[in-house]
Amino acid sequence: MTVHPRIITVANQKGGVGKTTTAINLATALAAIGEKVLIVDLDPQGNASTGLGIDRQDREVSSYDLLAGDATVAEAAMPTAVPGLSVIPSTLDLLGIEMEIASAPDRVLRLRNALRRSRDTGVDFSYVLIDCPPSLNLLTLNSMAAADSVLVPLQCEFFALEGLSQLLQTVEQIRNSINPDLSIQGIVLTMFDGRNNLANQVVEDVRAHMGDKVYDTVIPRNVRVSEAPSYGKPAILYDLKCTGSQAYLQLASEVIRRERRLRAA
């Protein structure tokens, strides 16, 4: 039986909010509990690929090739050190893809079409997580057109809500135009420091504005999580017992519970 994967895009137009860290650790946590997971690295910086231990010289087929129509999901996906987790890596070639496909009628649907073709050929991931660049460009629009839902990492800092409103407007525009089934999977608060009064205030404000869209799990600011990418490992592999890794395992459980509710609805 063909598996229809749940496609979640991890997006925030602000940089430095823990977007890539959330993508790779959530994917690792999902794989650790038995899911078969694919990360699509759509950020030209390629940090998700690096954080999963994929050397730049080994990225012979990339997300650029996928969007350009020169490779399939099966051809571009690479195994990682995490059992059950594969990645379609990114290269700097991705910087040029917008110019190359700008005039194509399917320019916003390239990723969606590629993922659907892979599903029809029996590629059997249960979750696809898309790591977006920190901007609302054609790459991010491709990810939202392909996705079932959007997961939004939100740093516990002063301008958090301001950036969130812009992202929610973009989601609404995508829903009204090319992907009516797109939903907000949830908002995860990241880099939380409980000693900081402002961080506590941000948590209260976001929960007051967004209600149950905000996950119960809050990701703490954690040195071990910050160190892990330099070793080419998700934090969950680098130090399973640290508070950050434990938080991402809790987040994975929440995501799965929400997905089950969505499927049952």
Backbone as CSV, one residue per row, in Angstrom:
resi,resn,N_x,N_y,N_z,CA_x,CA_y,CA_z,C_x,C_y,C_z
1,MET,0.843,-1.198,0.000,0.000,0.000,0.000,0.879,1.249,0.000
2,THR,0.528,2.212,-0.855,1.308,3.446,-0.934,1.051,4.314,0.283
3,VAL,2.112,4.768,0.910,1.991,5.657,2.064,1.849,7.091,1.571
4,HIS,0.887,7.806,2.094,0.754,9.226,1.794,1.410,10.001,2.928
5,PRO,2.591,10.519,2.706,3.301,11.169,3.813,2.624,12.454,4.249
6,ARG,2.775,12.765,5.505,2.378,14.082,5.994,3.546,15.025,5.731
7,ILE,3.267,16.122,5.056,4.310,17.062,4.657,4.186,18.318,5.525
8,ILE,5.237,18.580,6.289,5.250,19.717,7.212,6.388,20.640,6.822
9,THR,6.074,21.899,6.552,7.132,22.863,6.274,7.467,23.630,7.550
10,VAL,8.754,23.740,7.828,9.235,24.450,9.010,9.684,25.827,8.534
11,ALA,8.913,26.853,8.879,9.110,28.144,8.228,9.050,29.307,9.208
12,ASN,9.910,30.269,8.972,9.854,31.579,9.615,10.763,32.494,8.808
13,GLN,10.250,33.643,8.397,11.068,34.532,7.558,12.190,35.207,8.341
14,LYS,12.145,35.121,9.668,13.239,35.652,10.486,14.335,34.597,10.613
15,GLY,15.580,35.015,10.553,16.685,34.103,10.774,17.005,33.977,12.257
16,GLY,17.731,32.936,12.606,18.206,32.780,13.976,17.156,32.432,14.996
17,VAL,16.060,31.792,14.557,14.986,31.463,15.499,14.977,29.976,15.877
18,GLY,15.956,29.226,15.365,15.999,27.797,15.658,15.232,26.963,14.653
19,LYS,15.040,27.504,13.450,14.245,26.807,12.429,14.908,25.498,11.991
20,THR,16.168,25.591,11.567,16.867,24.396,11.099,17.098,23.417,12.245
21,THR,17.460,23.929,13.403,17.646,23.070,14.584,16.363,22.310,14.889
22,THR,15.229,22.996,14.786,13.944,22.346,15.028,13.662,21.293,13.972
23,ALA,13.939,21.607,12.705,13.663,20.651,11.623,14.452,19.362,11.811
24,ILE,15.763,19.485,12.066,16.573,18.261,12.113,16.330,17.467,13.399
25,ASN,16.072,18.139,14.497,15.847,17.399,15.738,14.444,16.816,15.818
26,LEU,13.466,17.519,15.265,12.125,16.943,15.196,12.132,15.731,14.270
27,ALA,12.806,15.847,13.129,12.896,14.714,12.198,13.590,13.523,12.858
28,THR,14.656,13.783,13.597,15.382,12.717,14.286,14.502,12.051,15.335
29,ALA,13.758,12.875,16.076,12.869,12.325,17.107,11.767,11.474,16.485
30,LEU,11.216,11.916,15.351,10.182,11.130,14.670,10.756,9.797,14.175
31,ALA,11.976,9.863,13.620,12.620,8.632,13.153,12.909,7.686,14.319
32,ALA,13.263,8.261,15.474,13.610,7.441,16.638,12.418,6.656,17.175
33,ILE,11.207,7.142,16.904,10.023,6.418,17.383,9.381,5.609,16.255
34,GLY,10.170,5.373,15.187,9.749,4.412,14.179,9.187,4.966,12.890
35,GLU,9.102,6.299,12.762,8.617,6.880,11.514,9.734,6.892,10.471
36,LYS,9.350,6.828,9.198,10.318,6.964,8.113,10.224,8.396,7.601
37,VAL,11.307,9.144,7.745,11.257,10.597,7.607,12.230,11.074,6.524
38,LEU,11.785,12.079,5.772,12.627,12.758,4.791,12.672,14.238,5.127
39,ILE,13.878,14.810,5.175,14.033,16.266,5.246,14.388,16.762,3.850
40,VAL,13.674,17.788,3.394,14.039,18.480,2.161,14.686,19.804,2.567
41,ASP,15.971,19.942,2.287,16.706,21.157,2.640,16.527,22.164,1.500
42,LEU,15.675,23.175,1.747,15.399,24.195,0.727,16.115,25.505,1.019
43,ASP,17.045,25.500,1.952,17.805,26.695,2.279,19.161,26.624,1.576
44,PRO,19.476,27.591,0.700,20.767,27.546,-0.005,21.978,27.443,0.926
45,GLN,21.830,27.900,2.180,22.938,27.776,3.124,23.248,26.314,3.458
46,GLY,22.258,25.458,3.326,22.480,24.029,3.524,22.769,23.617,4.943
47,ASN,22.290,24.375,5.917,22.624,24.056,7.303,21.984,22.760,7.795
48,ALA,20.801,22.449,7.297,20.171,21.189,7.714,20.998,20.005,7.219
49,SER,21.512,20.112,5.992,22.350,19.040,5.446,23.631,18.894,6.265
50,THR,24.264,20.017,6.573,25.489,19.996,7.380,25.221,19.429,8.767
51,GLY,24.107,19.855,9.360,23.756,19.401,10.702,23.428,17.924,10.780
52,LEU,23.175,17.317,9.620,22.936,15.869,9.568,24.155,15.108,9.066
53,GLY,25.295,15.817,8.983,26.558,15.148,8.667,26.817,14.921,7.192
54,ILE,26.118,15.634,6.305,26.321,15.463,4.861,27.364,16.471,4.391
55,ASP,28.565,16.010,4.040,29.632,16.890,3.560,29.234,17.537,2.238
56,ARG,29.701,18.757,2.036,29.318,19.485,0.816,29.774,18.762,-0.447
57,GLN,30.934,18.137,-0.407,31.433,17.467,-1.612,30.645,16.205,-1.954
58,ASP,29.831,15.737,-0.993,29.045,14.529,-1.240,27.640,14.832,-1.775
59,ARG,27.313,16.113,-1.912,25.960,16.484,-2.340,25.885,16.545,-3.864
60,GLU,25.996,15.369,-4.486,26.040,15.313,-5.949,24.677,15.599,-6.564
61,VAL,23.616,15.197,-5.898,22.247,15.500,-6.330,21.582,16.236,-5.178
62,SER,20.891,17.331,-5.482,20.417,18.213,-4.410,18.980,18.677,-4.663
63,SER,18.491,19.490,-3.744,17.144,20.040,-3.908,17.059,20.960,-5.127
64,TYR,18.191,21.520,-5.534,18.212,22.294,-6.784,17.809,21.397,-7.952
65,ASP,18.405,20.219,-8.038,18.096,19.286,-9.128,16.634,18.851,-9.091
66,LEU,16.109,18.707,-7.881,14.707,18.321,-7.724,13.790,19.398,-8.297
67,LEU,14.036,20.667,-7.934,13.190,21.764,-8.406,13.400,22.058,-9.887
68,ALA,14.602,21.820,-10.369,14.888,22.048,-11.786,14.290,20.951,-12.667
69,GLY,13.846,19.875,-12.050,13.269,18.767,-12.799,14.289,17.787,-13.324
70,ASP,15.510,17.856,-12.797,16.591,16.994,-13.279,16.798,15.751,-12.417
71,ALA,16.048,15.631,-11.321,16.199,14.471,-10.437,14.873,14.194,-9.739
72,THR,14.674,12.939,-9.386,13.503,12.547,-8.612,13.838,12.567,-7.123
73,VAL,12.818,12.432,-6.293,13.035,12.339,-4.850,13.933,11.153,-4.528
74,ALA,13.685,10.026,-5.158,14.480,8.822,-4.894,15.946,9.032,-5.261
75,GLU,16.195,9.778,-6.337,17.568,10.021,-6.778,18.287,11.040,-5.892
76,ALA,17.528,11.987,-5.320,18.149,13.067,-4.544,18.299,12.737,-3.066
77,ALA,17.473,11.856,-2.540,17.483,11.562,-1.097,18.728,10.775,-0.707
78,MET,19.364,11.205,0.377,20.555,10.548,0.902,20.274,10.026,2.310
79,PRO,20.755,8.839,2.642,20.598,8.358,4.020,21.473,9.175,4.974
80,THR,21.064,9.255,6.217,21.864,9.923,7.249,22.285,8.887,8.284
81,ALA,23.021,9.347,9.293,23.439,8.444,10.374,22.275,8.031,11.261
82,VAL,21.133,8.680,11.092,19.948,8.355,11.883,19.130,7.305,11.129
83,PRO,18.944,6.115,11.669,18.130,5.108,10.986,16.719,5.645,10.717
84,GLY,16.268,5.469,9.474,14.922,5.924,9.123,14.833,7.370,8.693
85,LEU,15.956,8.103,8.692,15.948,9.520,8.317,16.835,9.742,7.097
86,SER,16.249,10.299,6.035,16.987,10.674,4.831,16.877,12.174,4.632
87,VAL,17.757,12.718,3.804,17.739,14.152,3.521,17.989,14.373,2.042
88,ILE,17.253,15.320,1.452,17.602,15.843,0.138,18.421,17.094,0.415
89,PRO,19.725,17.040,0.182,20.596,18.129,0.621,20.457,19.370,-0.248
90,SER,20.991,20.446,0.275,20.987,21.720,-0.446,22.408,22.093,-0.822
91,THR,22.531,22.822,-1.933,23.808,23.417,-2.324,23.562,24.878,-2.688
92,LEU,24.657,25.605,-2.877,24.524,27.018,-3.244,23.901,27.200,-4.619
93,ASP,23.832,26.139,-5.426,23.139,26.220,-6.720,21.701,26.699,-6.549
94,LEU,21.144,26.405,-5.373,19.744,26.755,-5.112,19.512,28.270,-5.169
95,LEU,20.581,29.039,-4.992,20.452,30.502,-5.079,19.952,30.940,-6.448
96,GLY,20.244,30.159,-7.485,19.869,30.557,-8.836,18.546,30.023,-9.327
97,ILE,17.899,29.180,-8.535,16.706,28.501,-9.035,15.554,29.476,-9.293
98,GLU,15.434,30.529,-8.479,14.329,31.472,-8.680,14.394,32.108,-10.057
99,MET,15.586,32.525,-10.464,15.751,33.136,-11.787,15.432,32.121,-12.887
100,GLU,15.822,30.890,-12.677,15.671,29.874,-13.723,14.219,29.472,-13.955
101,ILE,13.421,29.445,-12.885,12.040,28.980,-13.046,11.021,30.107,-12.936
102,ALA,11.483,31.356,-12.838,10.592,32.494,-12.597,9.466,32.596,-13.620
103,SER,9.745,32.262,-14.874,8.730,32.403,-15.921,7.945,31.118,-16.165
104,ALA,8.272,30.052,-15.440,7.573,28.773,-15.647,6.185,28.822,-15.014
105,PRO,5.159,28.337,-15.708,3.804,28.393,-15.139,3.651,27.586,-13.848
106,ASP,4.504,26.572,-13.669,4.414,25.733,-12.462,5.484,26.089,-11.433
107,ARG,5.983,27.326,-11.472,7.148,27.685,-10.644,6.896,27.517,-9.151
108,VAL,5.654,27.704,-8.688,5.348,27.556,-7.265,5.025,26.109,-6.915
109,LEU,4.822,25.277,-7.925,4.364,23.906,-7.692,5.450,22.864,-7.940
110,ARG,6.688,23.300,-8.176,7.748,22.354,-8.518,7.935,21.291,-7.435
111,LEU,7.996,21.721,-6.178,8.235,20.762,-5.094,7.024,19.857,-4.903
112,ARG,5.839,20.429,-4.921,4.630,19.620,-4.756,4.559,18.535,-5.829
113,ASN,4.813,18.905,-7.064,4.737,17.927,-8.151,5.781,16.831,-7.981
114,ALA,6.994,17.212,-7.571,8.059,16.224,-7.374,7.699,15.244,-6.264
115,LEU,7.157,15.758,-5.159,6.784,14.884,-4.040,5.621,13.972,-4.424
116,ARG,4.686,14.490,-5.212,3.561,13.646,-5.635,4.022,12.543,-6.578
117,ARG,4.955,12.866,-7.462,5.477,11.840,-8.359,6.174,10.739,-7.569
118,SER,6.892,11.140,-6.507,7.594,10.135,-5.706,6.609,9.237,-4.983
119,ARG,5.507,9.809,-4.545,4.477,9.015,-3.868,3.871,7.994,-4.824
120,ASP,3.668,8.411,-6.066,3.079,7.511,-7.061,4.018,6.371,-7.441
121,THR,5.329,6.576,-7.227,6.285,5.527,-7.570,6.664,4.675,-6.357
122,GLY,5.950,4.878,-5.237,6.115,3.987,-4.098,7.192,4.388,-3.112
123,VAL,7.724,5.619,-3.196,8.670,6.092,-2.179,7.873,6.308,-0.891
124,ASP,8.254,5.615,0.173,7.326,5.423,1.293,7.730,6.123,2.589
125,PHE,7.951,7.423,2.547,8.177,8.178,3.776,6.830,8.436,4.457
126,SER,6.827,8.420,5.792,5.592,8.746,6.514,5.528,10.227,6.869
127,TYR,6.705,10.879,6.987,6.754,12.330,7.209,7.798,12.946,6.290
128,VAL,7.458,14.090,5.714,8.420,14.919,4.988,8.460,16.265,5.687
129,LEU,9.646,16.663,6.143,9.843,17.973,6.760,10.666,18.837,5.814
130,ILE,10.198,20.045,5.551,10.874,20.944,4.629,11.486,22.089,5.431
131,ASP,12.804,22.255,5.316,13.496,23.350,5.992,13.628,24.513,5.010
132,CYS,12.972,25.621,5.316,12.901,26.766,4.406,14.008,27.781,4.679
133,PRO,14.308,28.630,3.687,15.214,29.746,3.944,14.522,30.785,4.818
134,PRO,15.296,31.650,5.485,14.692,32.673,6.349,14.190,33.873,5.546
135,SER,13.250,33.609,4.641,12.635,34.684,3.844,11.376,34.128,3.217
136,LEU,10.501,35.025,2.759,9.264,34.592,2.112,9.461,34.703,0.601
137,ASN,10.303,33.822,0.051,10.623,33.870,-1.372,9.993,32.677,-2.095
138,LEU,10.403,32.466,-3.340,9.804,31.402,-4.149,10.056,30.017,-3.556
139,LEU,11.188,29.847,-2.888,11.473,28.559,-2.250,10.482,28.290,-1.122
140,THR,10.230,29.304,-0.299,9.264,29.143,0.793,7.865,28.926,0.249
141,LEU,7.512,29.639,-0.828,6.196,29.442,-1.432,6.047,28.025,-1.983
142,ASN,7.115,27.479,-2.571,7.087,26.090,-3.029,6.830,25.139,-1.871
143,SER,7.479,25.413,-0.743,7.309,24.518,0.406,5.876,24.562,0.930
144,MET,5.281,25.750,0.952,3.911,25.876,1.459,2.894,25.301,0.476
145,ALA,3.185,25.415,-0.807,2.293,24.820,-1.806,2.290,23.301,-1.698
146,ALA,3.427,22.731,-1.272,3.553,21.272,-1.179,3.049,20.712,0.141
147,ALA,2.953,21.541,1.159,2.780,21.048,2.530,1.319,20.831,2.919
148,ASP,1.134,19.954,3.880,-0.151,19.822,4.561,-0.281,20.870,5.659
149,SER,0.854,21.201,6.288,0.794,22.139,7.411,2.135,22.844,7.588
150,VAL,2.084,23.926,8.361,3.261,24.751,8.631,3.563,24.692,10.122
151,LEU,4.804,24.386,10.449,5.272,24.449,11.826,6.161,25.685,11.951
152,VAL,5.864,26.546,12.910,6.540,27.834,13.020,7.386,27.888,14.291
153,PRO,8.726,27.857,14.162,9.569,28.107,15.336,9.585,29.609,15.625
154,LEU,9.426,29.942,16.889,9.326,31.350,17.276,10.246,31.607,18.465
155,GLN,11.253,32.438,18.249,12.198,32.729,19.331,11.528,33.592,20.390
156,CYS,11.847,33.312,21.645,11.264,34.066,22.759,11.971,35.414,22.895
157,GLU,11.649,36.327,21.983,12.264,37.655,21.990,11.225,38.706,21.617
158,PHE,11.604,39.959,21.719,10.654,41.071,21.714,9.799,41.142,20.455
159,PHE,10.385,40.953,19.276,9.652,41.145,18.034,9.008,39.863,17.510
160,ALA,8.862,38.861,18.353,8.365,37.561,17.905,6.994,37.667,17.241
161,LEU,6.058,38.340,17.880,4.694,38.408,17.357,4.618,39.205,16.066
162,GLU,5.474,40.212,15.944,5.464,41.037,14.739,5.806,40.199,13.509
163,GLY,6.844,39.377,13.614,7.224,38.513,12.505,6.187,37.430,12.240
164,LEU,5.539,36.968,13.300,4.547,35.910,13.158,3.361,36.373,12.323
165,SER,2.924,37.601,12.515,1.744,38.075,11.786,1.993,38.084,10.282
166,GLN,3.197,38.437,9.860,3.524,38.447,8.439,3.496,37.031,7.867
167,LEU,4.033,36.087,8.628,4.041,34.696,8.173,2.624,34.150,8.064
168,LEU,1.779,34.463,9.030,0.399,33.981,9.003,-0.367,34.558,7.815
169,GLN,-0.061,35.795,7.449,-0.685,36.396,6.264,-0.281,35.632,5.008
170,THR,0.990,35.247,4.927,1.463,34.478,3.772,0.773,33.124,3.699
171,VAL,0.636,32.461,4.838,-0.072,31.177,4.878,-1.498,31.353,4.373
172,GLU,-2.147,32.417,4.787,-3.526,32.670,4.362,-3.604,32.917,2.850
173,GLN,-2.618,33.640,2.320,-2.583,33.897,0.875,-2.406,32.597,0.092
174,ILE,-1.516,31.725,0.578,-1.304,30.428,-0.073,-2.578,29.588,-0.007
175,ARG,-3.231,29.628,1.133,-4.467,28.860,1.305,-5.550,29.350,0.327
176,ASN,-5.617,30.653,0.122,-6.642,31.228,-0.752,-6.329,31.072,-2.231
177,SER,-5.091,30.724,-2.560,-4.710,30.696,-3.965,-4.370,29.299,-4.482
178,ILE,-3.400,28.633,-3.853,-2.909,27.388,-4.465,-2.972,26.153,-3.564
179,ASN,-3.203,26.331,-2.273,-3.220,25.155,-1.393,-4.270,25.353,-0.298
180,PRO,-5.542,25.131,-0.634,-6.616,25.400,0.335,-6.575,24.525,1.581
181,ASP,-5.835,23.421,1.531,-5.777,22.504,2.681,-4.653,22.825,3.660
182,LEU,-3.862,23.851,3.363,-2.737,24.193,4.233,-3.242,24.686,5.587
183,SER,-2.612,24.193,6.660,-3.007,24.620,8.008,-1.761,24.939,8.825
184,ILE,-1.971,25.561,9.957,-0.882,25.780,10.907,-0.809,24.557,11.810
185,GLN,0.274,23.775,11.672,0.425,22.596,12.522,0.623,23.031,13.963
186,GLY,1.428,24.056,14.156,1.654,24.577,15.495,2.795,25.568,15.530
187,ILE,2.887,26.270,16.638,3.947,27.252,16.870,4.775,26.750,18.042
188,VAL,6.079,26.607,17.809,6.943,26.114,18.880,7.846,27.255,19.350
189,LEU,7.809,27.521,20.634,8.623,28.582,21.236,10.024,28.035,21.478
190,THR,11.033,28.742,20.955,12.414,28.267,21.003,13.308,29.235,21.783
191,MET,14.496,28.713,22.136,15.536,29.510,22.802,15.005,30.202,24.061
192,PHE,14.221,29.454,24.822,13.611,30.001,26.030,14.596,29.979,27.195
193,ASP,14.714,31.101,27.867,15.539,31.217,29.074,14.630,31.674,30.208
194,GLY,14.309,30.753,31.098,13.358,31.036,32.171,13.814,32.109,33.142
195,ARG,15.121,32.444,33.111,15.623,33.499,34.013,15.352,34.886,33.455
196,ASN,14.904,34.939,32.215,14.706,36.200,31.509,13.227,36.590,31.581
197,ASN,12.941,37.717,32.219,11.551,38.152,32.362,10.887,38.383,31.013
198,LEU,11.654,38.921,30.053,11.097,39.180,28.731,10.668,37.877,28.065
199,ALA,11.488,36.839,28.185,11.155,35.546,27.580,9.839,35.015,28.152
200,ASN,9.669,35.126,29.460,8.419,34.682,30.077,7.232,35.494,29.579
201,GLN,7.445,36.788,29.376,6.375,37.656,28.881,6.001,37.294,27.445
202,VAL,7.005,36.981,26.633,6.750,36.577,25.243,5.916,35.300,25.211
203,VAL,6.266,34.330,26.047,5.497,33.083,26.104,4.036,33.388,26.435
204,GLU,3.817,34.240,27.425,2.440,34.595,27.809,1.711,35.281,26.657
205,ASP,2.390,36.219,25.994,1.752,36.981,24.912,1.392,36.083,23.731
206,VAL,2.326,35.203,23.343,2.068,34.332,22.197,0.926,33.369,22.513
207,ARG,0.914,32.833,23.716,-0.176,31.915,24.085,-1.508,32.662,24.142
208,ALA,-1.492,33.913,24.597,-2.717,34.697,24.663,-3.269,34.983,23.261
209,HIS,-2.374,35.238,22.301,-2.799,35.577,20.943,-3.145,34.346,20.106
210,MET,-2.409,33.257,20.300,-2.523,32.114,19.393,-3.179,30.884,20.020
211,GLY,-3.415,30.925,21.338,-4.155,29.856,21.997,-3.545,28.481,21.809
212,ASP,-4.401,27.515,21.416,-3.920,26.132,21.346,-3.091,25.840,20.099
213,LYS,-2.849,26.845,19.261,-1.899,26.670,18.157,-0.468,26.560,18.682
214,VAL,-0.227,27.012,19.913,1.112,26.988,20.487,1.317,25.649,21.199
215,TYR,2.394,24.971,20.873,2.690,23.697,21.526,2.915,23.905,23.023
216,ASP,2.571,22.886,23.791,2.875,22.919,25.225,4.389,22.900,25.442
217,THR,5.094,22.130,24.600,6.547,22.012,24.722,7.220,23.328,24.360
218,VAL,8.135,23.770,25.219,8.961,24.949,24.950,10.414,24.481,24.866
219,ILE,11.123,24.902,23.809,12.505,24.476,23.615,13.436,25.440,24.350
220,PRO,14.198,24.960,25.316,15.057,25.857,26.091,16.310,26.254,25.320
221,ARG,16.879,27.374,25.693,18.212,27.727,25.192,19.198,26.743,25.826
222,ASN,20.004,26.074,24.996,20.797,24.954,25.497,22.114,24.870,24.737
223,VAL,23.222,24.871,25.475,24.545,24.868,24.853,24.773,23.608,24.032
224,ARG,24.319,22.457,24.523,24.560,21.198,23.821,23.837,21.175,22.465
225,VAL,22.655,21.760,22.408,21.926,21.859,21.141,22.688,22.750,20.163
226,SER,23.279,23.826,20.665,24.045,24.744,19.814,25.329,24.099,19.300
227,GLU,25.935,23.238,20.107,27.198,22.588,19.723,27.010,21.499,18.673
228,ALA,25.873,20.821,18.718,25.684,19.599,17.937,25.950,19.759,16.437
229,PRO,25.470,20.833,15.758,25.684,20.920,14.301,27.151,20.930,13.893
230,SER,28.023,21.472,14.745,29.444,21.508,14.383,30.053,20.109,14.361
231,TYR,29.350,19.137,14.957,29.786,17.742,14.916,29.000,16.945,13.866
232,GLY,28.169,17.640,13.084,27.385,16.966,12.056,26.348,16.032,12.615
233,LYS,25.810,16.374,13.780,24.845,15.497,14.434,23.645,16.305,14.932
234,PRO,22.445,15.725,14.888,21.324,16.308,15.628,21.633,16.254,17.126
235,ALA,21.078,17.179,17.875,21.327,17.202,19.318,20.927,15.888,19.979
236,ILE,19.889,15.247,19.445,19.391,14.007,20.036,20.433,12.887,19.934
237,LEU,21.263,12.923,18.903,22.368,11.973,18.806,23.580,12.442,19.593
238,TYR,23.802,13.737,19.601,24.988,14.311,20.244,24.912,14.184,21.763
239,ASP,23.737,14.475,22.324,23.565,14.369,23.779,22.081,14.163,24.078
240,LEU,21.668,12.919,24.116,20.257,12.584,24.283,19.678,13.122,25.584
241,LYS,20.508,13.203,26.624,19.985,13.529,27.947,19.889,15.022,28.231
242,CYS,20.437,15.857,27.346,20.387,17.301,27.612,18.945,17.801,27.515
243,THR,18.687,18.938,28.141,17.311,19.441,28.211,16.745,19.750,26.830
244,GLY,17.597,20.214,25.908,17.127,20.515,24.565,16.665,19.265,23.831
245,SER,17.452,18.189,23.894,17.076,16.938,23.239,15.779,16.383,23.812
246,GLN,15.655,16.408,25.117,14.434,15.910,25.752,13.212,16.729,25.324
247,ALA,13.417,18.037,25.160,12.312,18.897,24.713,11.889,18.526,23.286
248,TYR,12.853,18.238,22.401,12.493,17.873,21.029,11.788,16.525,20.964
249,LEU,12.138,15.608,21.846,11.406,14.335,21.916,9.957,14.570,22.345
250,GLN,9.769,15.482,23.305,8.407,15.828,23.735,7.640,16.498,22.597
251,LEU,8.340,17.375,21.856,7.699,18.059,20.731,7.240,17.046,19.685
252,ALA,8.073,16.046,19.390,7.696,15.017,18.408,6.426,14.304,18.833
253,SER,6.301,14.011,20.115,5.086,13.355,20.614,3.872,14.250,20.421
254,GLU,4.046,15.547,20.670,2.941,16.495,20.451,2.555,16.583,18.986
255,VAL,3.556,16.640,18.115,3.282,16.721,16.678,2.475,15.512,16.227
256,ILE,2.877,14.331,16.667,2.170,13.111,16.261,0.737,13.112,16.794
257,ARG,0.553,13.554,18.028,-0.815,13.623,18.572,-1.675,14.576,17.742
258,ARG,-1.101,15.718,17.359,-1.865,16.668,16.537,-2.167,16.091,15.162
259,GLU,-1.202,15.414,14.580,-1.402,14.821,13.259,-2.524,13.775,13.311
260,ARG,-2.559,12.990,14.366,-3.600,11.976,14.493,-4.975,12.636,14.599
261,ARG,-5.047,13.749,15.351,-6.320,14.467,15.458,-6.733,15.033,14.111
262,LEU,-5.757,15.561,13.361,-6.062,16.130,12.044,-6.563,15.049,11.087
263,ARG,-5.948,13.891,11.133,-6.354,12.818,10.236,-7.736,12.279,10.599
264,ALA,-8.032,12.317,11.904,-9.327,11.797,12.361,-10.478,12.776,12.106
265,ALA,-10.099,14.064,11.942,-11.138,15.108,11.780,-11.846,14.974,10.440
